[in-house]
């Protein structure tokens, strides 16, 4: 959230109880069986000697194609990007690298897209912006006289260039607010929950966004593949904690049409991403915001007065945030089943989970307050990712703050809140995301996976096959307090196997090379990625 926010074997199963950037993997994720608590073992998990688990894979049955895994540069990268090179280079490696150290340990989690915050100009306003936390303000490329200064947002630009240098090929620019020159309040946040831009300014706002796409490309060589003009339009954004503005559906349609025209006028291929809904319920139903809800129908049904799905620059994607919908587990599964069905009813439409961190109390399961660098939030996060990819059929999964100075469960990497220099430390959530992002590359297609009949286990299992048909990648989340062993069966001959495991004491640690006939050992309370050859 811009504030520090599994279709398994079947629904009945639930209720019963290395890649480098050059590799393009085809993927599969499946909830095989899960108890209602992410950290509670089943009776089987609690026993002293768990039986080996067999996973049956079927690459003839495929699901969605994966577009990317990502995180955003808000808010700290504007400062950390200007830290000493020795530190920021390591942070960039942790986020983007697909390389390995001499000992075989991965240098990073290999994010495949990077989200760049296009600021509204609250930084230039300083204290007059009304946003007290300087780290929540954002620079704007736009000058008061209408010219642009492409040397601004330098720290963020550094991270974007570092991502490209490490093989990231997809980039997205997102806005929390229109530039302050165009807002009704003259500030980067709203008043009284009202949309902070008049329709007469849509054309200027759209031109600004197209100008930024073109200007960033000319100054850095990086083209934004996507631009997201509006963020979490359901929230009021009248509290001056950060940049933001609400938008009604008809206003989102107006901005989208103006932006489409501006991109076409400048012959830019960049696609528009909407709606970055504050929670996924608003994609499905009016909820408590009837003029800002039911957004799949509002924007992608040809019968809707706010239909924009036919715009040439509109991405065939609806984006929403998983905040406030991840617990309790049964409800999380149910709403994602509804979402998957709703998206599937629109030809060629896909769903992106475009922002998440652990926020709120999550039904008492885990609280988003206070940093926690242990395996506990990592296991919860792995469950959320699994559920979004498998039950909601998300084609992209994106985290909120890549780098955070705050005392929340909102960061992959945590830093001191110091602008010139400071210390950094990784969280286990970084590596849990890496169990997916490093190995599931753009182009991944989900295939079928299920536990052998008669198996009683709470494992969450994912399996992937690369485009050349020579590699199988399986991700397994074991939330139980006991270890178990795993055997994969594909119906084709498997070759050598290697594991990469995240636990309380390891970070994507590579295991020994095994023969296909050998069992894969799953540590207690772990996320394990298994890479196998297909012969």
N, C-alpha and C positions, 0 to 999 in steps of 0.2 A: 504494500500500500504505500501511497506516497506519504504515509505516516507510519513510524514504528509502533500488514494483514498476514477401482480394482475389479472388469466384468469377470469374474473369476471363473472357476470351473462352472459355476452357476450361482444364481442368487440363493438357491437352496443350500449350497455348500456353506455360504456365509451364515445363513440362519441356523444351520445345524450346529451349530455351535456358536593396435593397442593402440591400441590403435593409434594411427597418425591421421592428420587431416587428409592424407591422400586416400585413406580407406573410407569407402562409403558402405556402411553396413545396412542391411535390411533387418528390421527389428520386430520383436514380438514381446508383448507384456501380458501377463495373465495373473489375476488373483486366484490362487489355487485353494486356499482356505485361510480364514482369518478369524480370530476371536475378537470380541468387542474392544479389548484394550491393547494398545500398541506395545505395551511393555510387559504384558502378563502372559506367561506360558500356559499352554493348555495342559490337560492331564498328561498327555503324551510328552509334552515338552518338559514337564516337571519330573518325569521318571528318570531313574539313574542311567538306564541303558536304552536309548531311543533306537528303533530299528532304522536301517537305511531307507531313504525315501527315493522312489523312482519317479522321474519326470518324463512324461511322454510328450514329444514334440511333433508337430505336423506342419511342415513348411508349405504344404499345398493349401492350407487355410490361412489366408492373410487378412490383415486389418489395415489400419491407417499408416500413412507414410510420415515419418518424422522429419520436421523442417529444421529444428535447432534446439539447443539448450543455451540459456543466456542469463545475464544479470545486468544491473544498471550501474552507471557511474555516479548516481546521486548518493549522498551529497558530498562525501569526503574527497572524491577524486579531484575536485577542483583545487584542493590544497595538497593532497598526497602526491598528485602528479607533478608537484614542484619540489618535492623532497629530494634529498641527495640520491643520485643515480643508483648507488649500490643497493639502497633499500627499495626504491620503487621498481627497479628491474626485477627483483625477487618477487615482489607482490604481483607484477605482471606475469611472471612465470607461473606462479601459483594459480592464477585465473585462466590463463590462455594456453600454456604450453602442453604439447602432446609428446614432448621428448622425455627421456629417462636419464637419470643420473648414472654414473659408471657402475653403481651397485645394483642397478635395475629398478630402483624406486622411481616412480613417476615424479616429474618436476611440478606438474600441475594437473588441473582437471579438464583442460581442453575445451573450454566453452566454445561454441560454434557460432554464436552471435553476440554482439555487444550493443547495449542500449545507451544512447547518448542523450542526456538531458539538455534540451534546447531552452535556455533560460529566458525569463521574461524581463529581466532588468532590475530585480529588487536589490542586487548587489550595488549597482550604481546609485541607488537611492539611499543606501546606508541606513542609519537609524530612522530616517523619514519613511522607509519602506513599511514600518510597523511590525516587521518580522524580527523579533528580538534575537533569535539564534542566528548568528552570522553564517553558520554552516548550512542553514536552511534557505539562505538567499541564493540567487543564481544570477550570473552575468547574462547580458544579452549582446549579441553581435550588432544590434541596431543602435545607431547613434541618434540623438535628438533631432538632427537635421535631415534624417532619412538615409544617410550614408551608412556603410557598414565598416566595422573594424574586425578583421578576421584574426587579429592577434589575441582577441579576448577568448575566454574559456580555455586558456592555455593548458592548465593542468588536465582538464578533461580531454583535450585534443591529444595530449601526450599519451594518455591511456588508450585512446582509440588507435593511434598509430602503433603503439606497442602491441595491441591486439592483432593488427594487420601483419606486423613483422613476425608474429608467432603463428600465423596461418589462419586466423579468423577471416572468413570471407563474407559474412553477413553483418550488416550494420543497420540499426534503427534509430531514428531521431524521435524523441517524444517530448511533448510539452505538457506542463501542469497548468499553465496560464497563458493567455495571449500576452504579447508585449505590453508593458505598462503604458506605452504611448496610445494604445487602442482600447484600454479598459475603461469602464464607466467610473470606477473609483479612483483611477489614476494610480492604483497600486496593483500588486500581483495576487491579491486575494479579494474575495467578494464581500458584499454587504447584504445582510438580511436574507441570505440564501438565494439571491437573485443572480442570474447569469451576468457575468461581468464584461460583456461586450454587446454592443448594439448591432443589429443586422446590417446597418449601413457600413459597418467596419469589417464585415466578413471578407470583402474583396481585398482590402489592405492586409488583413491577417493572413489570408491565403497567399498573397504575393510575398509577404515576409517569409513564410515557410518555404515556398519555392526558391526564393532568393538564398535562403540558408542552405538548402540542398545543393544548389549550384555553387555558392560561394565556398562551402566546405569542400566540395569536390575539387574546385580549382586550387584551393590553398593547401590541401592535404593529399589529393589524389584518391580520396575515399568517397564513394557514392553511397548515400543512404539507400538501402534497398527498400526500406519502409519508412513512412512517417506517420506518427500517431498524434493527431492534433488535440485530442481531448482525453483527460484522465479522470476516471471515477466520477462521472457526471452526476451520480446520485447523491453525493455528499454536498453539504452546504458551502463548505470552504470559506466560512465567514470568520473563523477563528484565525488570527494572524500568526499561525505557527509555521506556515510555509506557503509557497505559491500554489494557487489552485482556483478553480471556478466550476460551479455546477453548470450543466447544460440540459435542456429538455430535448426530447427526440427530434422535434421539428427543427431545433437550432443545430443539432448535430448534423442533420441532413443538409441544412443550409451551408454550414461550414464545409462539409464534405464536397458539395457541388462546386463551391467556390475554389476549393483546393484542387479538385480535379481539373478545373479550367486553367488554373495557374500552372500546374505541372505540365499540362498539354501545351500551353502557350510557350513554355520554356523548353519544350521537347525533352522533358525529363522522364525516365522510365520508372521512377520511384512509385511504389504502391502505397495506398492509404490503408491504415489499420484502424478499425473501430471495434468496440467502443470502450475497451478497457473498463468494463463494468466493475463497480466497487465490490460486488460479490456475484457469483454465478447465477444466483436466483433471479437477478434482474434481467438476465438473458432469456429467461423462460416465462416469467409472469410479471404482472404489474407490481406485485408486492405492495409496499407502502408508498411507492412513487409511480403512480399510474402514467404520468407523462414522461417518465424516464425509465420505464421498465418494459418487459416483453420485447426485448430489443432484437432478437432473431427475427421475429415477425415484422417488427417495425422497419427494419432496414433491408431485409433480404426476402420479403414476400412482395411479389410484383403487384399485388392488390393493395398494398399499404400506401397511404399518401406520403409517407416518408421513405419510400423505397429508393435505395441508392446502390443496390447490388449490381446494377447494369452499367455503372460508371466505368469508363475504360481504365481508370487508375485505381479503382477499388480492389483491394486484395480480396479473394474469395475466402475470407477468414473472419470469424467473430471472436473477439478477445474478451476475456473476463478474468477476474482475480479470485483466487480460492479462499480468501479471507472469510472467517466466520462460518465456514461450511465443512470443516474437516473433522468435527467431533459432534456428537458421538458417532461411532463408526457406521452404524446402520443408516443413520440419516445422511452421512457423507456419501455412502454408496447409492442410496435411493435418488438423491438429487442429481448425481452424476449419470445415473442410468436415464433419467428424464432428459438431461442435457444431450447425451449422446443420441437419443432417439429424435429429439427436436432438430439437431444439426443434420442428422442423416436424412431427414425429410426434405432438406433443401439441396438440390443437386449441386455437387461440386463444392459445397461449403465445408469448411473445417473449423475446428475450435483450437485456439491458443490459450493456454493458461499463462497469462502474460505478466503476472506479478504475485509474489507471495513471500512472506516471512512468518514466523510463528508469532501471532498477535492475539491478544485477548486471553481468556481463561480456558477455551477449548473444552467446554463441558467438564472442567475439573481435571482433565487428563494432563495438561501441561500449560503453564502460564508463560505468556510472552515477555513478561517483565524479567529483568536481570539477565545478564550474560550467563551462558552455561557452555563451557567448552568441552563438556564430556559427551559420551556416546548417547545419552538420553535424548536430547533434542534431535540428534542425527537419526536415530531410529524412527522417531515421530515424523521427521521430514521425509525419510525414505518411504514411509507408508503413504504420505500425502502425494509424493511424486508418482508412486505406483498406482494409486487410486485415480489420479488425474489422467495418466497415460492409458491405463487399462480400462477403467469403467467409463470415464468421460471421453475416451478416444482422442485425447489432446494430441495435436501434431507438433506442438512446441511446449516447452516448459521453462519458465523464466523466473528467476529469483529477484528480490527487491534490491537491497543494498549489498553490492559486492564488497564494499569496504565501509565499516561503521565505526564511529567513535562513541557510540551510545551504549547504555546499560540495558539493552533489550536483546532478545533473540532475533536480531534483524540483520546480522552480518555474517558473511562467509569468512571475512578477515576483519579483525578488530585492530584499531589504531588508537594511539594517544590523540587527544583533541588539541593538537598543536600544529600550526600552519606551516612552519619552516622545516621541521624535522621531528622525529619521534620514534616510538617503538611499535611493532606490529606483532600479532599472534594469530594463528589460524584456529578456526573452530572445527569440530568434528563434522559440522554441517557442510563445510567446504568439501570434505572428502566423501561424505555420503552422496552429495550431488555428483561428485566426480565418478562414483561407481556407475552412474548413468551417462553423464555428459562426455566423459573421456572416451567411452567405448561405443556409444550409440551415435553415429555420425549422421549428418544430414543425408537424407535419402533412405533412412532405416524404415523397414516395413514390419509391422507387428505380425507375428505368426501365432499359431495355436500352441498352447502348452497346458498340460493338466497333470495332476497327480495320478498315479496308477490307482485303479479301483481298490477300494477298501482301505486307503491310506487315511489316517487321522493325524493331521499336522497343521500348524498355523503358518507355515512358510509362505512368503510372497515370492513368486518366481517369475522371471522375465527371460525371454530367449530371443536371439537375433541371428539373422543369417546375412552375410555380406552379398553384395551385388554379383560378385563373381562366383558365388556358390561354394567358396572354399573355407569359410570361417563361420563358426557359430559362437555367439556371445550370449551368455546367460547371467542374469542378475538375480541374486537371492537375498532376501531380507529375513534374518532369523532373529526374532525378538525374544525368543525363549532364553531362559537362564542356563540351558544345557546345550551341549553340542549335538550335532547330528551329521550323518553322512548322506551323500547324494549321488545318484547315478542318472545320467541323461540317456534317453533313447530317442533317436531321430528317425529310424527306419532306413538310414544310410550309414555307411561306415564312418565312424569318427576317428580322428587321429590324435595327435598330442593335445594335452589339456594343460592350461595354466590358470591359476587363480590370482586375484587381486583383492585383498581383504581389508576392510575398515572395521576396527574394533576399538575398545577403550584404550588400547596401547599401540595400534597400528594404523597407518594411513595409506590405503591402497597398496599394502605390502604384497609384493609378488611372492607366490609360492613356488615350489619345485615343479618342473615339467613332469606331468604324469601320462601314463598310457590311458587310452580310452576305457580300458577294462577296469581301471582302478577307481575306487570311490573317491569323491571329492569331500573333504572334511569341511564342515561349516562350524566355525567357532560360536560359542554362546554370544548372544547379543551382538550380532555382526551384520554387515552388508558385504556380500561377496560377489565379484564379477568373475565369471568363468569363461575363458576364451579357448575354443576348441577348433581344431582343423576338421574340415569335412573332406573325405577322400572319395 
